[in-house]
Amino acid sequence: MSSGTNRSGSDEDADFHPSRSAASKAAARNRKRPRTSTAPPRSSSSSSNGLRNHSEKQPSPLQQSLQNVSSPLPASPPVSSPSCPPLDEVTKRSLDDFSLEELLQKEEELQLQIDGLSEDIRQLQGETHPTDDSTTDTPLASVPGIVEEEEEEIDYSNFDAPTWCVPIKTNVMTFEWATLAKASQFDVILMDPPWQLASHAPTRGVAIAYQQLPDACIEDLPISTLQENGFIFIWVINNKYVKAFELLERWGYDYVDDITWVKQTVNRRMAKGHGYYLQHAKETCLVGRKGMDPPGCRHAVASDVIFSQRRGQSQKPEELYEMIEKLVPNGKYLEIFGRKNNLRDYWVTVGNEL
């Protein structure tokens, strides 16, 4: 047989077995193609190894839940006014980043919070002290909506009297007023009488720290002998207005003016006190004149309204003494029913609590 007609054994086998030739061609094509994701199934051992490797890379659902629990929660944004930054933001950022209006608004909000907390502290402490003005003997606890501001007790343990004051500790009702009248006539007399309240044993929810005097005892004071020309200043409570005007007339004085003291707290808020229909936040001092103006008297020296902080029990504002000394400079001043906290240079102070 010629060479042109000779075939190799493989060719003869391919021609004789067509299915084997097709399988070999398909296998050759598969070797040339890149491996795809649809790989043939692995054996059991390789399959278990693959699952083990997959479990090591991906956490289980339990581990995921534990990681979610242990991870910190995102911080919630601070609640603040839409027009004003919160306080922590103000402290972290530069003050130049905020306008003056925003800072003033934040200051006002903080002050309101401080005032509210201070009010809560006073109410929780439950400590109330007496004041010297009243219109009723009704207990404060029985009047709805009434909250009485407390007055501080004064500590006299380290008290030093002013150098040039003249204190006279005595019983005002038995004092020898005639001797004092012969020694000096006064240009100004100041009085804070211990007015007797509506009841001999008032029950206003507070205790009275000083002895009260009936109106008849106050009337018997020889005020007319202590002054020929000058002024008298007398503190009056609401239910004693009529009696105070009667005393002025009885002692020979003409009513000429009055002074209102608006009480304030340490935070410059109005200090509301007790009352029946309205809460009292002021006290009144009547001004009378006898004869002529004293020597050196000046007019229009101050306002008739005093805004001042309420201090110790029954302690009147310092501004009143300054007003009197401006009205009658270098005068002779006398205070009756005075206390230690009222002692002042160049004043004669008479009372049983000095």
Stockholm file with secondary structure:
# STOCKHOLM 1.0

chainA/1-354         MSSGTNRSGSDEDADFHPSRSAASKAAARNRKRPRTSTAPPRSSSSSSNGLRNHSEKQPSPLQQSLQNVSSPLPASPPVSSPSCPPLDEVTKRSLDDFSLEELLQKEEELQLQIDGLSEDIRQLQGETHPTDDSTTDTPLASVPGIVEEEEEEIDYSNFDAPTWCVPIKTNVMTFEWATLAKASQFDVILMDPPWQLASHAPTRGVAIAYQQLPDACIEDLPISTLQENGFIFIWVINNKYVKAFELLERWGYDYVDDITWVKQTVNRRMAKGHGYYLQHAKETCLVGRKGMDPPGCRHAVASDVIFSQRRGQSQKPEELYEMIEKLVPNGKYLEIFGRKNNLRDYWVTVGNEL
#=GR chainA/1-354 SS CCGGGCCCHHHHHHHHCHHHHHHHHHHHHHHHSCCCSSCCCCCHHHHHHHHHHHHHHSCCHHHHHHHHHHSCCCCCCCCCCTTSCCHHHHHHSCGGGSCHHHHHHHHHHHHHHHHHHHHHHHHHHTCCCCCSCCSCCCCGGGSTTCCCCCCBCCCCTTCCCCTTCEEEESCTTTSCHHHHHHHCCCSEEEECCCBCCSSSSCCSSSCCCSCCBCHHHHHTSCGGGGCSSEEEEEEECGGGHHHHHHHHHHTTCEEEEEEEEEEECTTSCBCCCCCSSSCCCEEEEEEEEESSCCTTCCSSCSCSEEEEECCBTTCCCHHHHHHHHHHSTTCCEEEESCBGGGCCTTEEEEESBC
#=GC SS_cons         CCGGGCCCHHHHHHHHCHHHHHHHHHHHHHHHSCCCSSCCCCCHHHHHHHHHHHHHHSCCHHHHHHHHHHSCCCCCCCCCCTTSCCHHHHHHSCGGGSCHHHHHHHHHHHHHHHHHHHHHHHHHHTCCCCCSCCSCCCCGGGSTTCCCCCCBCCCCTTCCCCTTCEEEESCTTTSCHHHHHHHCCCSEEEECCCBCCSSSSCCSSSCCCSCCBCHHHHHTSCGGGGCSSEEEEEEECGGGHHHHHHHHHHTTCEEEEEEEEEEECTTSCBCCCCCSSSCCCEEEEEEEEESSCCTTCCSSCSCSEEEEECCBTTCCCHHHHHHHHHHSTTCCEEEESCBGGGCCTTEEEEESBC
//
